[in-house]
Amino acid sequence: MPAHRLAILLLLAAAGSARAATGVGAGDPVAADLRPPAIDLLAPAEGQALPAGGVQAFRWIVADSHLPADSAAVILRIRVAGAVAWEAAFAPADSFHVDWTAPDQEGAAGDWTVSARDAFGNASSAPASFVIAGAGTAAPPPPPAAVELTPAHPNPFNPATTLRFSLPRPARATLAVFDVAGRRVALLADGPLPAGRHAVRWEAAGQASGVYLARLECEGAVRVRRLVLLK
């Protein structure tokens, strides 16, 4: 074999060995999550009147699989008449429920905002407003006149959506999700519930894309909503 061909073959072999050695033990990079956290405000309702000096429960949901567990990833800020009246930070393991006493500022407008940031720096926030009424004059929203299942939000969705339903009186209710073949794929609520408005979140990351049906049953009443999961 000519010397120049032998030299070329030796160079190619050495380059291949170097590439193989470089690949040993190399893992695939972790894909960055580009979606911001999903925040769902549960209570108080948008525009609700809070009694001055009364205690109000603030409740919300934050859904994100990459929230940093060792830091205050979620912040609640409550403002009254444009000034911050209360603020706190929460770790994902905390219960997203705060009992707050409204100040004695009858007629003042207020708002509350929940903000969240995941480990990749994606951030989102959700605001809602309220008003402070005279002490003892504000009443909770009346219960609905009938069983209701409102459209899911968001819809279409990926990978989670929130379903809201209302009961006119305390009753046993079942809320389940079925695929188009009639197979139940999720049971979201099943048992006695108080009258009023309720919200549950369906995490559908393990389900295939397609159409699903949410079915609410309560005291002989049946309500159905169409869901679309797009991946």
C-alpha positions in Angstrom: 0.0 0.0 0.0 1.4 3.5 -0.9 2.6 5.4 2.1 0.3 8.4 1.6 -2.8 6.1 1.7 -1.6 4.4 4.8 -1.1 7.8 6.5 -4.7 8.9 5.6 -6.2 5.7 7.0 -4.3 6.1 10.3 -5.5 9.7 10.6 -9.1 8.7 10.0 -8.9 5.9 12.6 -7.5 8.3 15.2 -10.2 10.8 14.5 -12.9 8.1 14.9 -11.4 7.0 18.2 -11.4 10.6 19.5 -15.0 11.0 18.6 -16.0 7.8 20.3 -14.0 8.7 23.4 -15.7 12.1 23.5 -19.2 10.4 23.5 -18.5 8.1 26.4 -20.6 9.0 29.4 -22.2 12.0 27.7 -25.9 12.4 28.6 -28.6 14.1 26.6 -29.1 17.7 27.7 -32.2 18.5 29.8 -34.8 20.1 27.6 -35.8 23.6 28.9 -39.4 24.1 29.8 -40.7 27.2 28.0 -44.2 27.3 29.5 -45.0 29.6 32.4 -46.7 28.3 35.5 -50.5 28.0 35.2 -52.3 29.9 38.0 -56.0 29.5 38.8 -57.6 31.9 41.4 -60.3 30.2 43.3 -61.5 32.6 46.0 -62.6 35.3 46.4 -64.5 35.7 43.2 -63.7 38.5 40.8 -65.3 41.7 42.1 -66.5 40.2 45.3 -67.4 42.5 48.2 -65.5 41.7 51.4 -66.8 43.0 54.8 -64.6 45.5 56.5 -62.9 43.8 59.4 -64.1 40.4 58.2 -61.9 37.4 57.5 -61.7 36.3 53.9 -60.1 33.1 52.6 -57.8 33.6 49.6 -57.3 30.3 47.7 -55.5 29.5 44.5 -53.8 26.7 42.5 -50.4 26.8 40.8 -49.6 24.0 38.3 -46.0 23.6 37.1 -43.8 20.5 37.3 -40.6 22.7 37.5 -41.3 25.0 40.4 -38.2 25.2 42.6 -39.0 23.3 45.8 -36.4 25.0 48.0 -37.4 28.6 47.5 -40.4 30.9 47.7 -41.6 30.3 44.1 -45.1 31.8 44.6 -46.0 35.2 45.8 -49.3 36.6 47.0 -49.8 40.4 47.0 -53.0 42.1 48.3 -53.5 45.8 47.7 -56.1 48.2 49.0 -56.6 51.7 47.6 -53.4 51.2 45.6 -51.2 50.4 48.5 -49.8 47.0 49.4 -51.8 45.7 52.4 -50.3 42.2 52.7 -47.7 40.2 50.9 -46.2 36.7 51.4 -44.1 34.1 49.6 -44.8 30.4 49.4 -42.9 27.3 48.5 -44.7 24.8 46.2 -45.2 22.4 49.1 -47.2 25.0 51.0 -50.9 25.1 51.1 -52.1 27.9 48.8 -54.7 29.2 51.3 -54.5 32.4 53.3 -57.0 33.8 55.8 -56.8 37.6 55.6 -58.6 40.3 57.6 -59.9 43.1 55.5 -59.1 46.6 56.8 -61.8 49.0 58.0 -61.8 51.0 54.7 -65.4 50.8 53.6 -65.8 51.5 49.9 -62.1 51.0 49.1 -61.2 49.1 45.9 -58.6 46.3 46.2 -56.9 43.7 44.2 -54.9 40.5 44.7 -52.3 39.0 42.5 -50.6 35.6 42.6 -47.2 35.4 40.8 -45.1 32.3 40.2 -41.7 31.6 38.6 -40.3 28.2 37.7 -36.8 26.8 37.7 -36.2 27.9 34.1 -37.2 31.5 34.7 -40.6 31.3 33.2 -43.0 33.7 35.1 -46.7 34.3 35.2 -49.2 36.2 37.3 -53.0 36.2 37.8 -54.9 39.3 39.2 -58.4 39.7 40.5 -60.2 42.6 42.1 -62.5 43.1 45.1 -64.2 45.9 47.1 -64.5 46.4 50.8 -68.0 46.9 51.9 -69.4 48.0 55.3 -68.8 45.7 58.2 -71.4 43.0 58.2 -73.1 44.2 55.0 -71.4 41.9 52.5 -72.9 38.5 52.0 -71.4 35.6 50.1 -72.7 35.0 46.6 -76.0 33.1 46.7 -75.9 29.4 45.7 -76.9 28.7 42.2 -80.5 27.7 41.4 -79.5 24.4 39.8 -76.6 22.0 39.2 -74.1 23.6 36.9 -70.9 22.5 35.1 -69.3 25.4 33.3 -66.9 25.1 30.3 -63.4 24.0 31.2 -60.6 26.6 31.1 -58.4 26.5 29.2 -59.9 24.4 26.5 -58.2 23.1 24.3 -55.5 22.5 26.9 -52.2 20.8 27.5 -51.6 19.3 29.9 -54.1 20.5 32.5 -57.4 22.3 32.7 -59.8 23.5 35.4 -63.4 22.4 35.7 -65.9 24.5 37.8 -69.2 23.3 39.0 -72.0 24.5 41.3 -74.4 22.8 43.6 -77.6 24.5 44.8 -77.5 22.7 48.2 -75.3 20.2 50.0 -75.3 16.9 48.1 -73.3 14.0 46.9 -71.7 14.7 43.5 -69.5 12.8 41.1 -67.3 14.4 38.5 -65.4 12.1 36.1 -63.7 12.3 32.7 -64.3 9.8 30.0 -62.7 9.1 26.6 -64.9 8.9 23.4 -65.0 5.1 23.8 -66.8 5.6 27.2 -63.9 4.5 29.4 -63.4 6.5 32.6 -59.9 8.0 32.6 -60.2 10.3 35.7 -62.3 10.6 38.8 -62.1 14.2 40.0 -64.8 14.4 42.7 -66.9 11.7 44.4 -68.6 12.3 47.7 -70.7 14.8 49.7 -70.0 18.4 48.9 -71.4 21.7 50.4 -73.6 24.0 48.4 -71.9 26.6 46.3 -69.2 26.8 43.7 -66.3 24.3 43.4 -63.2 24.0 41.1 -61.1 21.0 40.4 -58.0 20.6 38.1 -57.5 17.7 35.7 -53.9 16.8 35.1 -53.9 14.9 31.8 -50.2 14.6 31.1 -50.5 10.8 30.9 -53.4 10.8 28.4 -53.3 10.8 24.6 -54.4 13.8 22.6 -58.0 13.8 21.7 -61.6 14.6 22.8 -62.8 13.8 26.3 -66.1 14.3 28.1 -66.4 15.7 31.6 -69.6 14.3 33.3 -71.1 15.7 36.5 -73.8 13.7 38.3 -75.7 15.1 41.3 -79.1 14.0 42.6 -80.3 12.7 39.3 -79.0 15.7 37.3 -76.3 15.1 34.7 -74.1 17.7 33.1 -71.5 17.1 30.4 -68.8 19.2 28.9 -66.5 18.5 26.0 -62.7 18.7 26.5 -60.0 18.8 23.9 -56.4 17.7 24.9 -53.8 18.9 22.3 -50.2 17.8 22.7 
